[in-house]
Amino acid sequence: MLYGGAHLYKADAAAKLGKLAANAMATWGKDDDAFGALVGAGKEGSIVAARVREKLANAPLEAMCIDFEDGYGPRPDAEEDADAERAATELAKASQAPGPVVGMRIKALSTATARRAIRTLDLFVTTLAKASSAALPLGFTVTLPKVEAPNEVAALASLLDDLERENGLAPKTIGIELMVESPKSLVAKDGSVALPALVTAANGRCVAAHLGAYDLTASLGVSATEQRLDHPACDAARMLMQLSLGDGPVAVVDGATTILPLPRHKAAAGQSLDPRQAAENESDVHGAWRLHARHVRSALAMGIYQGWDLHPAQLPARYGALYAFFLGERNAMSARLRTFVDRATKATRSGQVFDDAATGQGLLNFFLRGVACGALDENDVQPTGLSLDELRSRSFAAIVEARST
């Protein structure tokens, strides 16, 4: 998911941002081997680079968020009113063509910004519903930042109930995404894990919970020099999020890498950079890509397959790390999955119990996730011995049972 300030959003934003991402890859990722090394692709560098270019050319953005919080900042009421109505009108135009899922982030409901958040939400949804003839874009969500208590989530759910009713929208049309940015959103006063209560308060609307790494670490007293996505506090937060939400319908989403892949030098009109400046620019971009890829791979290792970005030039590193993760292990995983299915099928046919089904499901999940994100294709699945229809069943046990009969 790519966040962008609401004041900048226009109907053609996805196309423009996608072009910027593709240009970043074309400029700084020309060398397949070098790019592969940056994102951890190893021997698969050329394949990873090719698939990243294909992704950026065809569907570079999967989700966008029109941001009225940190990416927008405090502004006069008249200005935010105008931006809420304008951005909603632009989104209504954009939703008429294929593109990424788009949502919005309001300001917090737990602070002095609550009044402003409610007004922006009302103006945006009402304008969007009118401009789209009550046909909101598929997957439209509202992200609630700095959540600390269930009553804040319940208040948002109630507001959305009212807005849907007043604007002729079907109930539960609008989803809720939560920003986990403080200890109170992770651990309640009684020591229990707080997230399930927050999700319950959304009354069936919650579709995702995002880690807000920098607010979280700041609230724990971590100094600015140590605030980073791979801080131990963020690992603890991810684990709590995964343990409490990982097996349910609410997606756990990793936080953002704030070191952006932007070159420090820019050539003046009619001039070019000297070799030192060019080398420093490449070092800036490649260093940021390397860091971002490491963060993505760390999240993948924890079973977190989604994250959010702050600049389109980060997308090559995100997709590169994602594809490298799956392509680098596909051969070993294919052999293991094929063996597991054969062993489990034989055991079932003979009336015995196959006692390692959890590992089989984990192997199946690897290919499900790889295909879903575009890292793997039908040719990559073929060595497993499974058909795409079997893979889509999403159940190792169901595949074994079907083959046994």
C-alpha positions as CSV (number, residue, x, y, z in Angstrom):
1,M,0.0,0.0,0.0
2,L,1.3,3.4,-1.0
3,Y,0.4,6.4,1.2
4,G,0.1,9.9,-0.2
5,G,-1.1,13.3,1.1
6,A,-4.7,14.0,0.2
7,H,-3.8,17.4,-1.1
8,L,-1.9,15.7,-3.9
9,Y,-4.4,13.1,-4.9
10,K,-5.9,13.1,-8.4
11,A,-7.8,10.6,-10.5
12,D,-4.6,9.8,-12.5
13,A,-2.4,9.4,-9.4
14,A,-2.0,5.6,-9.7
15,A,-0.8,5.9,-13.3
16,K,1.7,8.7,-12.4
17,L,3.0,6.9,-9.4
18,G,3.4,3.7,-11.3
19,K,5.4,5.4,-13.9
20,L,7.7,6.9,-11.2
21,A,8.2,3.4,-9.8
22,A,9.0,2.0,-13.3
23,N,11.4,4.9,-14.0
24,A,13.2,4.3,-10.7
25,M,13.7,0.7,-11.7
26,A,14.9,1.7,-15.2
27,T,17.3,4.2,-13.8
28,W,18.8,2.4,-10.8
29,G,18.0,-1.2,-11.5
30,K,19.4,-1.7,-15.0
31,D,22.0,-4.3,-13.9
32,D,20.1,-7.5,-13.1
33,D,22.8,-9.0,-11.0
34,A,23.4,-5.9,-9.0
35,F,19.6,-5.5,-8.4
36,G,19.3,-9.1,-7.4
37,A,22.1,-8.7,-4.9
38,L,20.4,-5.7,-3.3
39,V,17.1,-7.6,-2.8
40,G,18.6,-10.9,-1.8
41,A,17.9,-12.8,-5.0
42,G,21.2,-14.6,-5.3
43,K,21.3,-16.7,-8.5
44,E,17.7,-15.7,-9.4
45,G,18.7,-12.1,-9.9
46,S,17.8,-11.9,-13.6
47,I,14.4,-13.7,-13.1
48,V,13.5,-11.4,-10.2
49,A,14.5,-8.3,-12.1
50,A,12.4,-9.3,-15.1
51,R,9.4,-10.0,-13.0
52,V,9.7,-6.8,-11.1
53,R,9.8,-4.9,-14.4
54,E,6.8,-6.8,-15.7
55,K,4.9,-6.0,-12.4
56,L,5.8,-2.3,-12.6
57,A,4.7,-2.1,-16.2
58,N,1.4,-3.8,-15.8
59,A,0.1,-3.3,-12.3
60,P,2.6,-1.4,-10.2
61,L,0.2,-0.3,-7.4
62,E,-2.0,-2.8,-5.6
63,A,-3.4,-0.4,-2.9
64,M,-3.3,3.4,-2.2
65,C,-4.3,5.4,0.8
66,I,-5.5,9.1,0.5
67,D,-3.9,10.4,3.7
68,F,-5.4,13.2,5.8
69,E,-3.1,12.4,8.8
70,D,0.7,12.5,8.9
71,G,1.0,12.8,5.1
72,Y,-1.3,15.8,5.1
73,G,-0.7,17.5,8.4
74,P,-2.7,20.2,10.3
75,R,-4.3,22.7,7.9
76,P,-7.1,25.4,8.2
77,D,-10.6,23.9,8.2
78,A,-11.6,25.5,5.0
79,E,-8.6,23.9,3.2
80,E,-9.2,20.4,4.5
81,D,-12.9,20.7,3.7
82,A,-12.0,21.6,0.1
83,D,-9.4,18.8,-0.1
84,A,-11.9,16.2,1.3
85,E,-14.5,17.1,-1.4
86,R,-12.0,17.4,-4.2
87,A,-10.2,14.2,-3.4
88,A,-13.4,12.3,-3.2
89,T,-14.6,13.6,-6.5
90,E,-11.2,12.6,-8.1
91,L,-11.6,9.1,-6.6
92,A,-15.0,8.7,-8.1
93,K,-13.5,9.4,-11.5
94,A,-10.6,7.0,-10.9
95,S,-12.9,4.1,-9.8
96,Q,-14.4,4.0,-13.3
97,A,-11.2,2.3,-14.6
98,P,-9.2,-0.7,-13.4
99,G,-6.6,0.2,-10.8
100,P,-5.5,-0.3,-7.2
101,V,-7.7,-0.6,-4.2
102,V,-8.0,2.9,-2.7
103,G,-8.9,4.0,0.8
104,M,-8.5,7.0,3.1
105,R,-6.8,7.7,6.4
106,I,-8.5,10.2,8.8
107,K,-7.0,11.9,11.8
108,A,-7.2,10.2,15.2
109,L,-10.4,10.0,17.2
110,S,-8.6,9.9,20.5
111,T,-7.3,13.4,20.6
112,A,-8.2,17.0,19.8
113,T,-8.3,16.0,16.1
114,A,-11.5,14.0,16.6
115,R,-13.8,16.8,15.4
116,R,-11.7,17.3,12.3
117,A,-11.5,13.6,11.6
118,I,-15.3,13.2,11.7
119,R,-15.9,16.2,9.5
120,T,-13.4,15.0,6.9
121,L,-14.9,11.5,6.9
122,D,-18.4,12.9,6.5
123,L,-17.4,15.2,3.6
124,F,-15.3,12.6,1.8
125,V,-17.8,9.7,2.0
126,T,-20.9,11.9,1.2
127,T,-19.1,13.5,-1.8
128,L,-17.8,10.1,-3.0
129,A,-21.2,8.5,-2.7
130,K,-22.9,11.3,-4.6
131,A,-20.2,11.4,-7.3
132,S,-20.3,7.6,-7.8
133,S,-24.1,7.2,-7.6
134,A,-23.7,5.3,-4.3
135,A,-21.3,2.8,-5.9
136,L,-18.1,3.2,-3.9
137,P,-14.9,1.7,-5.2
138,L,-14.5,-2.0,-4.4
139,G,-12.5,-2.5,-1.2
140,F,-12.8,1.1,0.0
141,T,-11.6,1.4,3.6
142,V,-11.1,4.0,6.3
143,T,-7.8,3.8,8.3
144,L,-8.0,4.9,11.9
145,P,-4.6,6.0,13.3
146,K,-3.3,6.1,16.9
147,V,-5.9,3.7,18.2
148,E,-5.8,3.2,21.9
149,A,-9.2,1.9,23.0
150,P,-12.1,-0.1,21.7
151,N,-14.5,2.8,22.1
152,E,-12.6,4.8,19.4
153,V,-13.1,1.9,16.9
154,A,-16.7,1.5,17.9
155,A,-17.3,5.2,17.3
156,L,-15.8,4.9,13.8
157,A,-18.0,1.8,13.0
158,S,-21.1,3.7,14.2
159,L,-20.2,6.7,12.1
160,L,-19.8,4.5,9.1
161,D,-23.2,2.9,9.8
162,D,-24.8,6.4,9.7
163,L,-23.0,7.4,6.6
164,E,-23.9,4.3,4.7
165,R,-27.6,4.7,5.7
166,E,-27.7,8.4,4.9
167,N,-26.0,7.9,1.5
168,G,-27.9,4.9,0.3
169,L,-25.0,2.5,0.6
170,A,-25.3,-1.2,1.5
171,P,-24.5,-2.0,5.2
172,K,-20.8,-2.8,5.8
173,T,-19.7,-1.4,2.4
174,I,-16.8,0.5,4.1
175,G,-14.1,-1.5,5.8
176,I,-11.8,-0.4,8.7
177,E,-8.1,-0.6,9.0
178,L,-6.4,0.0,12.3
179,M,-3.0,1.6,13.0
180,V,-1.2,-0.1,15.9
181,E,0.9,2.7,17.2
182,S,1.0,2.6,21.0
183,P,1.4,0.1,23.8
184,K,-2.3,0.5,24.6
185,S,-3.3,-0.9,21.2
186,L,-1.2,-4.0,22.0
187,V,-1.6,-4.7,25.7
188,A,-4.6,-3.7,27.8
189,K,-4.5,-2.4,31.3
190,D,-5.3,-5.9,32.7
191,G,-2.3,-7.4,30.8
192,S,-4.4,-9.1,28.1
193,V,-3.7,-8.7,24.4
194,A,-5.7,-5.6,23.3
195,L,-6.0,-6.3,19.6
196,P,-8.9,-8.8,19.6
197,A,-11.1,-6.3,21.5
198,L,-10.3,-3.5,19.0
199,V,-11.2,-5.8,16.1
200,T,-14.4,-6.8,17.8
201,A,-15.3,-3.1,18.3
202,A,-15.2,-2.7,14.5
203,N,-18.4,-4.8,14.3
204,G,-17.3,-6.9,11.4
205,R,-15.7,-4.1,9.4
206,C,-12.0,-4.6,10.3
207,V,-9.9,-6.0,7.5
208,A,-6.4,-5.0,8.5
209,A,-4.1,-3.9,11.3
210,H,-1.0,-1.9,10.4
211,L,2.1,-1.6,12.5
212,G,3.0,2.1,13.1
213,A,6.6,1.6,14.1
214,Y,7.7,5.1,14.7
215,D,4.8,6.3,16.9
216,L,5.1,3.0,18.8
217,T,8.8,3.3,19.5
218,A,8.5,7.0,20.4
219,S,5.7,6.1,22.9
220,L,8.1,3.6,24.5
221,G,10.8,6.3,25.0
222,V,13.1,5.2,22.3
223,S,15.3,8.0,21.1
224,A,15.1,9.3,17.5
225,T,18.5,7.8,16.7
226,E,17.1,4.3,17.5
227,Q,13.7,4.5,15.9
228,R,13.6,2.0,13.1
229,L,11.4,-0.7,11.6
230,D,13.7,-3.5,12.8
231,H,13.8,-2.3,16.5
232,P,13.1,-5.1,19.0
233,A,9.9,-3.4,20.1
234,C,8.6,-3.6,16.6
235,D,9.4,-7.3,16.5
236,A,7.5,-7.8,19.7
237,A,4.6,-5.9,18.3
238,R,4.6,-8.0,15.1
239,M,4.6,-11.2,17.1
240,L,1.7,-10.0,19.2
241,M,-0.2,-9.0,16.1
242,Q,0.5,-12.3,14.4
243,L,-0.4,-14.4,17.5
244,S,-3.7,-12.6,18.1
245,L,-4.8,-12.0,14.5
246,G,-2.7,-14.2,12.2
247,D,-5.2,-17.0,11.8
248,G,-8.3,-14.8,11.2
249,P,-9.7,-12.6,8.4
250,V,-7.8,-9.5,9.6
251,A,-4.5,-9.0,7.7
252,V,-1.4,-8.0,9.6
253,V,0.4,-5.3,7.7
254,D,4.0,-4.3,8.4
255,G,5.2,-0.7,8.8
256,A,7.0,1.6,6.5
257,T,10.7,2.1,5.8
258,T,11.4,5.8,6.2
259,I,14.8,5.9,4.4
260,L,13.7,6.8,0.9
261,P,15.6,5.8,-2.3
262,L,16.1,9.4,-3.5
263,P,19.4,10.7,-4.9
264,R,20.9,13.7,-3.2
265,H,22.3,15.4,-6.3
266,K,20.2,16.9,-9.1
267,A,21.8,18.2,-12.3
268,A,21.2,21.8,-13.2
269,A,19.5,22.6,-16.5
270,G,21.8,21.8,-19.4
271,Q,24.4,20.2,-17.2
272,S,25.3,16.7,-16.0
273,L,26.5,15.3,-12.8
274,D,30.2,14.6,-12.3
275,P,31.3,11.0,-11.6
276,R,31.4,11.5,-7.8
277,Q,27.9,12.9,-7.7
278,A,26.6,10.1,-9.9
279,A,28.2,7.5,-7.7
280,E,26.8,9.1,-4.6
281,N,23.3,9.1,-6.1
282,E,23.5,5.4,-7.0
283,S,24.8,4.7,-3.5
284,D,21.9,6.6,-1.9
285,V,19.2,4.7,-3.9
286,H,20.9,1.3,-3.7
287,G,21.4,1.7,0.1
288,A,17.8,2.5,0.6
289,W,16.7,-0.4,-1.5
290,R,18.9,-2.8,0.4
291,L,17.5,-1.6,3.7
292,H,13.9,-1.8,2.5
293,A,14.4,-5.2,1.0
294,R,15.8,-6.4,4.3
295,H,12.8,-5.1,6.2
296,V,10.4,-6.8,3.7
297,R,12.2,-10.1,4.0
298,S,12.2,-9.9,7.8
299,A,8.4,-9.5,7.7
300,L,8.0,-12.4,5.3
301,A,10.0,-14.6,7.6
302,M,7.4,-13.8,10.3
303,G,4.5,-14.6,8.0
304,I,3.6,-11.0,7.2
305,Y,3.0,-10.6,3.5
306,Q,1.8,-7.0,3.3
307,G,3.4,-3.7,4.1
308,W,3.1,0.0,3.2
309,D,5.4,2.4,1.5
310,L,5.9,6.2,1.4
311,H,7.3,6.7,-2.1
312,P,6.8,4.9,-5.5
313,A,10.6,4.5,-5.8
314,Q,10.4,2.0,-2.9
315,L,8.2,-0.4,-5.0
316,P,11.1,-2.0,-6.9
317,A,12.7,-3.1,-3.7
318,R,9.5,-4.3,-2.2
319,Y,8.6,-6.5,-5.2
320,G,12.2,-7.5,-5.6
321,A,12.5,-8.8,-2.0
322,L,9.1,-10.4,-2.3
323,Y,9.8,-12.2,-5.5
324,A,13.3,-13.2,-4.4
325,F,11.8,-14.8,-1.2
326,F,9.6,-17.1,-3.2
327,L,11.8,-17.8,-6.3
328,G,14.8,-18.6,-4.3
329,E,13.1,-21.4,-2.4
330,R,10.6,-22.7,-5.0
331,N,12.7,-25.7,-6.2
332,A,13.3,-27.0,-2.7
333,M,9.7,-26.3,-1.6
334,S,8.4,-28.1,-4.8
335,A,10.2,-31.3,-3.9
336,R,9.2,-31.2,-0.3
337,L,5.5,-30.5,-1.1
338,R,5.4,-33.3,-3.7
339,T,6.9,-35.7,-1.2
340,F,4.5,-34.7,1.6
341,V,1.4,-35.1,-0.6
342,D,2.6,-38.6,-1.7
343,R,3.4,-39.7,1.8
344,A,0.2,-38.4,3.2
345,T,-1.9,-40.0,0.4
346,K,-0.3,-43.4,1.0
347,A,-0.9,-43.1,4.7
348,T,-4.5,-42.2,4.3
349,R,-5.1,-45.0,1.8
350,S,-3.7,-47.6,4.2
351,G,-5.7,-46.2,7.1
352,Q,-2.8,-44.7,9.0
353,V,-2.4,-41.2,10.4
354,F,-0.1,-38.7,8.7
355,D,1.1,-36.7,11.7
356,D,2.9,-33.8,10.0
357,A,0.0,-32.2,8.2
358,A,0.8,-28.8,9.6
359,T,4.1,-28.8,7.7
360,G,2.3,-29.9,4.5
361,Q,-0.1,-27.0,4.9
362,G,2.8,-24.6,5.4
363,L,4.4,-25.8,2.2
364,L,1.1,-25.3,0.4
365,N,0.8,-21.8,1.9
366,F,4.2,-21.0,0.4
367,F,2.9,-21.6,-3.1
368,L,-0.5,-20.0,-2.5
369,R,1.2,-16.8,-1.3
370,G,3.8,-16.9,-4.1
371,V,1.2,-17.2,-6.8
372,A,-1.1,-14.6,-5.2
373,C,1.7,-11.9,-5.2
374,G,2.9,-12.7,-8.7
375,A,6.3,-14.1,-7.7
376,L,5.4,-17.6,-8.9
377,D,3.4,-18.7,-12.0
378,E,1.9,-21.9,-13.3
379,N,5.3,-23.2,-14.4
380,D,6.7,-22.7,-10.9
381,V,3.8,-24.7,-9.4
382,Q,4.0,-27.6,-11.9
383,P,7.0,-29.4,-10.2
384,T,4.9,-29.8,-7.1
385,G,2.7,-32.3,-8.9
386,L,-0.4,-30.2,-8.0
387,S,-2.8,-28.6,-10.4
388,L,-3.8,-24.9,-10.0
389,D,-7.3,-26.1,-9.0
390,E,-5.8,-28.2,-6.2
391,L,-3.7,-25.3,-5.1
392,R,-6.8,-23.1,-5.0
393,S,-8.5,-25.4,-2.6
394,R,-6.1,-23.9,0.0
395,S,-6.2,-27.0,2.1
396,F,-3.5,-29.7,2.3
397,A,-6.0,-32.0,4.0
398,A,-8.5,-31.6,1.2
399,I,-5.9,-32.3,-1.5
400,V,-4.8,-35.5,0.2
401,E,-8.4,-36.7,0.8
402,A,-9.4,-36.1,-2.8
403,R,-6.3,-38.0,-4.1
404,S,-6.9,-40.8,-1.7
405,T,-10.4,-41.4,-3.0
